[in-house]
Amino acid sequence: MELEIILESIGTTSVSQLNLSIDLSIKNKEEEFIDKIKKRVNENIVNLQKINKTLDNGQENLKFWDDNDLKKYMLHKRDVDGKSFQDYESFYMESIRLNR
């Protein structure tokens, strides 16, 4: 009933006689925007996985050197880039203490 009233008011008798143009560009823009967001999210997930793997490797290396008996045979006077073994060891111990 309501459809008939609307059709009469615009001067047509059936829906097939209507000449409607629907603008789909907004929907396409939304889909493009959503695709870009999904792509960025996937890139960020991959980057986070790489960072996580790097941090895990670093943690394994630190644990290896913490458990390793070779440090007993290193001279405490030896320095690398101006820092002694004791400096590096104290920095490492401070890092471990902060992470607990």
N, C-alpha and C positions, 0 to 999 in steps of 0.2 A: 504494500500500500504506500509506504513512504517513498519507495523507489519510483513508483508511478507519479507521485506528486513532484518529485525532483525532476523526472524526465519531462513532464508537462511544462514545468517552469523554465526549462532551457530549450524548449521547442522541439524535442525529439520524442519518438514513441518507443524506441528500444535502445538497449545498451549498445548494441552493435553499431548503431549510427553515431555514437559518440566518437569524436576524434580527440583522443587524449594522448599527450606526449609526456612520458614519464622521464624525469631526469635521474639517471642512475650514476652520474658522476660522483655524487656524494658517497654513495655506497662503495664505489671503486676506490675512492680516496681513503675511506675508512679501512678497507681491506688492505690497501698498500701500507697504511700506517701500522696496522696490526702485524703485517708481515715483517716490517722493519723492526718492530718491538720484539717479535719472536726471534728474529735473527740476532739482535743485540743480546737478548737473554741467553741464547745458545752460545754466542761468542764469549760472554762473561762466564758461563758455566765451564767452558773449555779452559779459559784463563785461570779460573779458580782451581780447577783440577790440576793444571800445571804447577801452580803456586803450591798447592797442597803436596804434590809429589816432591817438589824442590825442598820444602820445609821438612818433609819426612826424611829425605836423603841427608839433609843437614843434621837432623836430630840423630840419625843413625851414626853419622860421622862423629858427632860430639860424644855419643855413648861409646863408640869404639875407642876414641882417644882417652875417655875417662877410665875405661876398663883396661886399657893397654898398659903393659908393664914397661914399654919402651921409654916412657917419660922418666923412669928412674935412672936411665942411662944418659939422659940429656944434661948437658952442662947448664947450670942456671945462669952462667955469665953470657951464654950465647944469645945474640939478639937478631931479630928480623925486623927490618924497617924501623930500627931504633927502639924496638920494644923487646924486652927480655922474655924468656919463657915464663918467669914468675908473673910478669905483667899480663901475658895472655892467659895464664892459669887463673889469676885473680879475676880477670874479666869474665872468664868462663864460669867460675864459681858464682860470681855475682849474677850472671844471667840465669844460671840454674836456680838460684835462690829466689829470683824474681818470678820465675815461671811456676813455682810450686804453690 
